[in-house]
Amino acid sequence: MNAGLRRGGVAGAAAGLLLVAFFGLRSQKMAEDGAEPQVAADPPIGDATRVRFIALGDTGKGNDQQRKVAAAISQVCATKGCDFALLLGDNLYPEGMIARDDPNMDRVFTKIYNELPFPFYAVLGNHDVNVNDLTRAHHQLAWAESEPQFEMPGRFYSFNAGPARFWALDTNDVMWHGPGRQQEWLNTELPRQSGWRVVFGHHPWKSNGKHGNAGEYDDTVGVPYVSGDGPKELFEKTLCNQADLYVAGHDHSLQLLDSKGCGTTLVVSGAGAEVRPIEDRGNTPAFAESTLGFAWIELGETGTVSFYGADAQLLESFQIAKVERKPLK
């Protein structure tokens, strides 16, 4: 286990739900193809010294399981407090939006999460895009501009919240074209930040699930073979010893893993609507369960990652630490 990870209860008294008045904030206008780095409207938070957020992915089914997880989020946020959520891709199964007014996005997002009074910062999953036709991605980006709760100002973007900065990745593009522009962007921005550094995307770095580790997974909608080598290079050469936390979905389970010597804490939270078995992928996870649920994360003077099931019961909690910053390779 990473030396920065240790088991522990979630400290502090139950806090009331922070009612976030975010509907008046809109994101910077996206580039024509959404492929230039964007800066999202920073969410208003009650305390600049800490931030609390939900992370979940692979939600876009509109099924009873998704609704159960959403109800559990509402319960946990009512007691623990939540400033926003990270939505980790595969926002609409099976193949993303087929038009800008595709009603299925309302079915799998708005109708399920509209009672949660905070924004969702989203990334694209492999089921949201097609390498041969980016209109599906464009439809979701355009829909985000009209849906105040769904924040996605570009295919990759960043924002500040409390003592942390967040970078949202389009890991599909990294798989198709290599790390390229997103790596250059992160290499410039990550070393400049002194607070918590959180990077999130759809595809995991390490995972004991069906898709496994970067460099091994190779599937995406509409493409017979796409290499996982791009994400592997991005993670190992750019995120290692720079990002404190990397959060992903893609595998439908809940996991916390060691990044094997570089210090970055790895979270997989892709159990928002469906689960798949845990598999042996050569990792030694501190936590790995095939169960519906989500991660609740708090960053302040210290960090906490807590996993909750669809019954809103705590499964496990870990204390995390910032990485020891080292020069980029």
C-alpha positions in Angstrom: 0.0 0.0 0.0 1.1 3.5 -0.8 2.7 5.1 2.3 0.3 8.0 1.9 -2.7 5.7 2.4 -3.9 4.5 5.7 -7.3 3.2 6.9 -9.3 5.3 9.2 -12.8 6.5 10.0 -14.3 9.6 8.5 -13.6 12.3 11.1 -15.8 15.3 12.0 -19.4 15.9 12.9 -22.1 15.6 10.2 -22.4 18.7 8.2 -25.5 20.0 6.6 -25.8 19.9 2.8 -24.1 22.9 1.2 -26.6 24.5 -1.1 -24.6 25.6 -4.0 -25.8 28.6 -6.0 -24.1 27.6 -9.2 -26.9 28.1 -11.8 -25.7 31.6 -12.7 -22.1 30.4 -13.5 -21.4 29.4 -17.0 -18.2 28.0 -18.5 -15.8 29.7 -21.0 -16.9 29.2 -24.6 -15.5 26.0 -25.9 -13.2 25.9 -29.0 -14.8 24.8 -32.2 -13.9 21.1 -31.6 -13.6 21.3 -27.9 -10.0 20.2 -28.2 -8.3 23.2 -26.7 -7.9 23.4 -22.9 -10.7 25.3 -21.2 -11.2 26.9 -17.8 -14.5 26.1 -16.2 -16.4 28.4 -13.9 -15.0 27.8 -10.4 -17.7 26.4 -8.1 -18.6 28.6 -5.1 -17.7 26.7 -1.9 -18.3 27.5 1.7 -14.8 27.0 3.0 -11.7 27.8 0.9 -9.6 25.6 3.1 -11.4 22.3 2.1 -13.4 20.8 -0.7 -15.8 17.8 -0.6 -17.0 16.1 -3.7 -18.5 12.9 -5.1 -16.8 10.8 -7.9 -18.8 8.3 -9.9 -18.8 7.1 -13.5 -20.4 4.8 -16.1 -23.8 6.0 -15.1 -25.6 6.5 -18.4 -28.1 3.8 -18.3 -31.2 5.3 -16.6 -31.8 2.0 -14.7 -32.9 1.2 -11.2 -29.3 0.7 -10.0 -28.4 4.2 -11.1 -31.4 5.7 -9.3 -30.4 3.8 -6.1 -26.9 5.2 -6.2 -28.2 8.7 -6.8 -30.5 8.3 -3.7 -27.5 7.1 -1.7 -25.5 10.2 -2.8 -28.3 12.4 -1.7 -28.2 10.8 1.8 -24.5 11.0 2.2 -24.3 14.6 0.9 -27.0 15.6 3.4 -24.8 14.5 6.3 -21.2 14.8 5.0 -21.6 17.8 2.6 -20.8 17.9 -1.1 -19.6 20.8 -3.2 -19.9 19.1 -6.6 -19.5 15.8 -8.3 -17.0 14.4 -10.8 -18.8 12.5 -13.6 -16.2 10.1 -15.0 -17.6 9.3 -18.5 -19.9 6.8 -20.2 -22.5 9.4 -19.5 -24.9 7.9 -22.1 -25.0 4.2 -23.2 -24.6 2.6 -25.6 -23.2 5.2 -28.1 -23.6 8.7 -26.8 -25.8 11.4 -28.0 -27.1 11.0 -31.6 -28.4 14.6 -31.7 -28.0 17.8 -29.7 -31.5 17.4 -28.4 -31.3 13.7 -27.7 -33.8 13.2 -24.9 -31.9 10.3 -23.5 -29.5 12.6 -21.8 -32.4 14.0 -19.8 -33.4 10.4 -19.0 -30.0 9.3 -17.7 -28.8 12.6 -16.1 -31.3 15.4 -15.5 -34.2 13.3 -14.2 -31.9 11.3 -11.9 -29.7 14.0 -10.5 -31.8 17.2 -10.7 -32.6 17.1 -6.9 -28.9 17.2 -6.0 -28.1 20.9 -5.6 -24.6 21.0 -7.0 -22.9 20.8 -10.4 -21.4 17.7 -12.1 -18.0 18.2 -13.8 -18.0 15.6 -16.6 -15.6 14.0 -18.9 -16.2 11.9 -22.0 -16.1 8.1 -21.9 -15.5 5.6 -24.7 -19.3 5.1 -25.1 -19.8 8.9 -25.5 -17.5 9.3 -28.6 -16.5 7.7 -31.8 -13.0 8.2 -33.3 -14.6 8.2 -36.8 -17.2 10.8 -36.0 -16.8 13.4 -33.3 -20.3 14.7 -33.6 -21.3 12.6 -30.7 -18.8 14.4 -28.5 -19.9 17.7 -29.9 -23.5 17.0 -29.1 -22.6 16.4 -25.5 -20.5 19.5 -25.3 -23.3 21.6 -26.8 -25.9 20.0 -24.4 -23.6 21.0 -21.5 -24.0 24.6 -22.5 -27.7 24.5 -22.0 -27.8 22.2 -18.9 -26.6 24.2 -15.9 -25.9 21.2 -13.7 -23.7 19.4 -16.3 -20.4 21.2 -16.7 -18.2 20.2 -19.6 -16.7 23.3 -21.3 -14.3 21.3 -23.5 -13.0 17.9 -24.1 -10.4 18.7 -21.5 -10.4 21.5 -19.0 -9.5 22.7 -15.5 -11.0 24.4 -12.5 -10.2 25.5 -9.0 -12.2 24.5 -5.9 -11.0 25.3 -2.4 -7.4 24.2 -1.8 -7.3 22.1 -5.0 -7.1 22.4 -8.7 -8.8 19.8 -11.0 -7.8 18.8 -14.5 -10.4 16.9 -16.6 -8.9 14.7 -19.4 -10.3 13.3 -22.6 -8.6 9.9 -22.3 -10.2 8.7 -25.5 -8.1 11.3 -27.5 -5.0 10.1 -25.7 -5.8 6.5 -26.8 -6.4 7.5 -30.4 -3.6 10.1 -30.9 -1.2 9.7 -28.0 -0.7 12.0 -25.0 0.4 15.0 -27.2 -1.4 18.2 -26.4 -2.9 17.0 -23.1 0.6 16.0 -21.9 2.0 19.4 -22.9 -0.8 21.1 -21.1 -0.4 19.1 -17.9 3.4 19.5 -18.0 3.0 23.2 -18.0 0.2 23.5 -15.4 0.9 20.8 -12.8 4.2 22.1 -11.5 2.7 25.5 -11.0 0.2 24.4 -8.4 1.0 24.3 -4.7 -2.3 22.9 -3.4 -3.9 19.6 -4.0 -3.7 18.4 -7.6 -6.5 16.2 -8.8 -6.7 14.8 -12.3 -9.7 12.8 -13.6 -10.7 11.0 -16.7 -12.5 8.0 -17.9 -9.8 5.4 -18.4 -7.9 4.1 -15.3 -4.1 4.0 -14.8 -4.3 0.8 -12.7 -7.4 -1.3 -12.2 -8.2 -4.9 -11.0 -11.2 -5.0 -13.4 -12.3 -6.2 -16.8 -10.3 -3.6 -18.7 -7.2 -3.7 -16.4 -4.2 -1.4 -16.5 -3.1 1.3 -19.0 -1.1 -0.3 -21.7 -3.4 -3.4 -21.6 -6.9 -2.1 -22.4 -7.6 -1.4 -26.0 -11.4 -1.1 -26.6 -13.5 1.8 -27.6 -16.8 2.2 -29.5 -16.5 2.1 -33.2 -12.8 1.3 -33.3 -11.5 -2.3 -33.5 -8.3 -1.6 -31.8 -7.0 1.4 -30.0 -3.8 1.3 -27.9 -3.6 1.9 -24.2 0.0 2.9 -24.6 -0.9 6.6 -24.8 -2.5 6.7 -21.4 0.3 4.6 -19.9 2.8 7.2 -21.1 0.8 10.1 -19.9 0.2 8.6 -16.5 3.8 7.4 -15.9 5.7 10.3 -17.4 3.4 13.2 -16.4 1.1 12.3 -13.5 3.5 10.3 -11.5 5.0 12.4 -8.7 3.0 15.4 -9.9 -0.7 14.6 -9.4 -1.8 13.8 -5.8 -4.9 11.9 -6.9 -6.1 10.4 -10.2 -9.8 9.4 -10.4 -11.3 7.3 -13.2 -14.2 5.0 -14.2 -14.4 2.5 -17.1 -14.2 -0.6 -14.9 -17.5 -1.0 -13.1 -16.3 -1.4 -9.5 -14.9 0.6 -6.6 -11.2 0.5 -6.0 -8.3 2.3 -4.4 -4.8 1.3 -5.6 -1.2 2.1 -5.2 0.6 3.7 -8.1 3.7 1.5 -7.4 6.3 3.9 -6.1 5.3 7.3 -7.5 3.0 8.3 -4.7 -0.2 9.3 -6.7 -3.3 7.8 -5.2 -5.5 6.0 -7.7 -9.3 5.7 -7.4 -11.6 3.8 -9.7 -15.3 4.7 -9.2 -17.2 3.2 -12.2 -20.1 1.6 -10.3 -22.7 4.2 -10.7 -25.2 2.0 -12.6 -23.7 -1.5 -13.0 -21.0 -3.7 -11.6 -18.6 -6.2 -13.0 -16.3 -8.7 -11.1 -13.0 -7.8 -9.6 -10.1 -9.5 -11.5 -6.4 -10.1 -10.8 -4.5 -7.6 -12.9 -1.3 -7.8 -11.0 -2.1 -5.0 -8.6 -2.5 -5.0 -4.8 -5.4 -2.7 -4.2 -6.0 -1.3 -0.8 -9.7 -1.6 -1.6 -11.6 -3.4 -4.4 -15.2 -4.3 -4.4 -17.7 -5.2 -7.1 -20.6 -3.3 -5.7 -22.8 -0.4 -6.7 -21.7 2.9 -5.1 -19.4 5.9 -5.3 -16.4 7.7 -3.8 -16.8 10.7 -1.4 -13.6 12.7 -1.2 -12.5 15.5 1.1 -9.3 17.5 0.6 -8.1 20.0 3.2 -5.0 19.9 5.4 -5.3 16.2 4.9 -7.2 14.1 2.4 -9.9 11.4 2.8 -11.3 8.9 0.3 -14.4 7.1 1.5 -16.4 4.5 -0.5 -20.2 4.2 0.0 -22.6 1.6 -1.3 -26.0 2.0 -2.9 -27.5 1.7 0.6 -25.5 4.9 1.6 -23.5 2.8 4.1 -19.8 3.4 4.5 -17.7 0.5 2.9 -14.2 1.7 3.7 -12.3 5.0 4.3 -8.7 5.9 3.7 -6.5 8.9 4.6 -4.4 10.1 1.7 -1.4 12.4 1.4 0.1 14.7 -1.2 2.9 13.3 -3.3 6.5 14.2 -2.9 6.9 16.5 -5.9 9.7 15.5 -8.2 10.9 16.9 -11.6 9.0 15.6 -14.7 10.8 12.8 -16.6 
